[in-house]
C-alpha cells in the first residue's frame, strides 16, 4: 500500500508539472484570472487524479493508525496531505497565487519523504504495509 501511495504521488507530481508547463504557455497570453479556465486537459487530469491519490493516502493513513510503531506518522501525514490538497484548491480558486505554487510542490515532496520513512520503518518488521 505504501509503495502504491508513493507511486501515485509521483504520478501526481508529474501531472502537476504538465499543469505548470500549460500555465507557462497561457500566462504569456492571458490575465491570471483566466489561466485555470485555459489549461484544459492537463489541469482536469491533475485535479481528477488527485482524488485517486487522496483515496490511497486515506487508506494508508487508516492502516498506519492501526499499526503499532508506525501510528506516530499518521498525524504528520494527515497534516501534509491536507496541506497539499488545500494549496492545490487554493491555486485553482484563487487564480494561481505565486506563493502557493512552490508551497504546493514542497509539501507534496514532504509527503513522499514521510511515506518513504514509513516504508523504511515498516521494512524488516512484521508491520509491512
C-alpha positions as CSV (number, residue, x, y, z in Angstrom):
1,X,0.0,0.0,0.0
2,X,2.8,2.4,0.8
3,X,4.6,1.8,-2.5
4,X,1.3,2.3,-4.3
5,X,0.7,5.6,-2.4
6,X,4.2,6.8,-3.2
7,X,3.9,5.8,-6.9
8,X,0.5,7.6,-7.3
9,X,2.0,10.7,-5.6
10,X,5.0,10.6,-8.1
11,X,2.5,10.4,-11.0
12,X,0.5,13.3,-9.5
13,X,3.7,15.4,-9.3
14,X,4.4,14.6,-12.9
15,X,0.9,15.6,-13.9
16,X,1.4,18.8,-11.9
17,X,4.5,19.6,-13.9
18,X,2.3,19.3,-17.0
19,X,-0.1,21.8,-15.5
20,X,2.8,24.1,-14.8
21,X,4.0,23.8,-18.4
22,X,0.5,24.7,-19.5
23,X,0.5,27.7,-17.2
24,X,3.7,28.8,-18.7
25,X,2.1,28.8,-22.2
26,X,-1.2,30.5,-21.2
27,X,0.4,33.1,-18.8
28,X,2.0,34.9,-21.7
29,X,-1.3,35.4,-23.4
30,X,-4.0,35.7,-20.7
31,X,-4.5,37.6,-17.5
32,X,-4.0,35.5,-14.3
33,X,-7.7,35.2,-13.6
34,X,-8.2,33.3,-16.9
35,X,-5.3,30.8,-16.5
36,X,-7.2,27.9,-14.9
37,X,-10.0,28.0,-17.5
38,X,-7.5,27.9,-20.3
39,X,-5.5,25.0,-19.0
40,X,-7.8,22.3,-20.4
41,X,-7.0,18.6,-20.0
42,X,-3.7,18.8,-18.1
43,X,-5.5,20.6,-15.2
44,X,-8.6,18.4,-15.4
45,X,-6.4,15.2,-15.3
46,X,-4.3,16.5,-12.4
47,X,-7.4,17.5,-10.5
48,X,-9.2,14.3,-11.1
49,X,-6.2,12.1,-10.4
50,X,-5.9,13.9,-7.0
51,X,-9.0,12.1,-5.8
52,X,-7.4,8.7,-6.6
53,X,-4.3,9.9,-4.7
54,X,-6.4,11.1,-1.8
55,X,-8.2,7.7,-1.6
56,X,-4.9,5.8,-1.4
57,X,-3.5,8.3,1.1
58,X,-6.6,7.8,3.2
59,X,-6.3,4.1,3.1
60,X,-2.7,4.3,4.0
61,X,-3.4,6.5,7.0
62,X,-6.2,4.2,8.2
63,X,-3.7,1.3,8.0
64,X,-0.9,3.0,9.8
65,X,-3.1,4.4,12.6
66,X,-3.8,0.8,13.5
67,X,-0.1,-0.3,13.3
68,X,1.9,-0.1,16.5
69,X,5.2,1.7,15.9
70,X,4.0,3.4,12.8
71,X,0.9,5.2,14.1
72,X,3.1,8.2,15.2
73,X,3.5,9.1,11.5
74,X,-0.3,9.3,10.8
75,X,-0.8,12.9,12.2
76,X,2.1,14.4,10.3
77,X,1.0,12.6,7.1
78,X,-2.6,13.9,7.6
79,X,-1.4,17.4,8.0
80,X,0.9,17.2,5.0
81,X,-1.8,15.7,2.8
82,X,-4.3,18.4,3.8
83,X,-1.6,20.9,3.0
84,X,-1.1,19.6,-0.5
85,X,-4.8,19.4,-1.0
86,X,-5.6,22.9,0.3
87,X,-2.8,24.6,-1.5
88,X,-4.0,22.9,-4.7
89,X,-7.6,24.0,-4.2
90,X,-6.3,27.5,-3.3
91,X,-4.4,27.7,-6.6
92,X,-7.5,26.7,-8.5
93,X,-9.9,29.0,-6.7
94,X,-7.6,32.0,-6.1
95,X,-6.2,32.3,-9.7
96,X,-2.8,30.6,-9.0
97,X,-1.2,32.9,-6.5
98,X,2.6,32.7,-6.9
99,X,3.2,32.0,-3.2
100,X,1.1,28.8,-3.3
101,X,2.9,27.2,-6.3
102,X,6.3,26.4,-4.6
103,X,4.4,25.6,-1.3
104,X,2.2,23.1,-3.1
105,X,5.2,21.2,-4.6
106,X,7.2,21.4,-1.4
107,X,4.5,19.9,0.7
108,X,3.9,17.2,-1.9
109,X,7.6,16.3,-1.7
110,X,7.4,16.2,2.1
111,X,4.5,13.7,1.8
112,X,6.7,11.5,-0.4
113,X,9.5,11.7,2.1
114,X,7.2,10.9,5.0
115,X,5.8,7.9,3.1
116,X,9.4,6.8,2.3
117,X,10.2,7.0,6.0
118,X,7.1,4.9,6.7
119,X,8.2,2.3,4.2
120,X,11.7,2.1,5.6
121,X,10.3,1.8,9.2
122,X,7.9,-1.0,8.2
123,X,10.5,-2.9,6.1
124,X,12.1,-5.8,8.0
125,X,9.4,-5.9,10.6
126,X,6.0,-7.5,10.9
127,X,4.4,-4.2,10.0
128,X,4.7,-4.3,6.2
129,X,2.1,-2.1,4.9
